[in-house]
Amino acid sequence: MKSRIALAAFTAALIICAGYLALYVAPVDIRQGQIYRIFYFHISAWVSTFTAFTIVFVSNVAYLATRRQRWDSLGVSAAEVGIACCSIGLITGPLWGKPVWGIWWTWDARLTTTFIMWLMYISYLMLRGLLEDPRHRASLSAVFGIFAFLDVPLVYMSNRLFRTQHPGPVFFGGPDSSVDPRMTHVLLVCMIAVLVIMIPVLVDRYRVECMRNEVEELRQEIELRSLDAQSRPAPRTVKEAL
């Protein structure tokens, strides 16, 4: 209990620090003005999204290789967290893009592949809800999750491979991507802060999924015992024996 309180306090302090740095320490962008400060958490949300979906991919491969239920539990937990982070990215993007580009949305390569990625992982969760058998559900969703992950590197590389509304890589992207070092430092703090939030949420969701699986196994065992008891003939009484 004390460790969770300490973790919560540390996370809150880190988020407050990240927000302060993004609002007051990072320099103003000459072209975009103050509105660009959204991108510190916009990019951080996408870092967490890619991290979560990578965990889904690794978990799906590990489940197909080992058939262990814990990998399936980790996969679905990471998918839910990844969709939440992806939704934050899709919401903050237009809030930043409208004042800068003059449009809320455009169907360029980056936004289109991102929207498809969001839909595919929602479909991953919907598919699991349609299948009742745990093993069949885990196997089929693992295959679909591996297929869905093919879009993740495409989203990341889209502004390098195609002409998009998004600019080319600004941070860590190449010789022309140099920016004020303070921006880079603030961005790193914000990314760490969002990841520090995402990881405990993922761990808690994984624990809930494991408990849900245990409850499901107990329910199935009770049903099997109940059916077995009903199928057995009733014991004969003394009068019937005579």
ABEGO torsion letter per residue (X at the ends): XAAAAAAAAAAAAAAAAAAAAAAAABBBBAAAEAAAAAAAAAAAAAAAAAAAAAAAAAAAAAAAAAGBAAAAAAAAAAAAAAAAAAAAAAAAAAAAAAAAAGBABBBBAAAAAAAAAAAAAAAAAAAAAABABAAAAAAAAAAAAAAAAAAAAAAAAAAAABBBABBBBABGAEAAABBBAAAAAAAAAAAAAAAAAAAAAAAAAAAAAAAAAAAAAAAAAAAAAAAAAAABBBBBBAAAAX
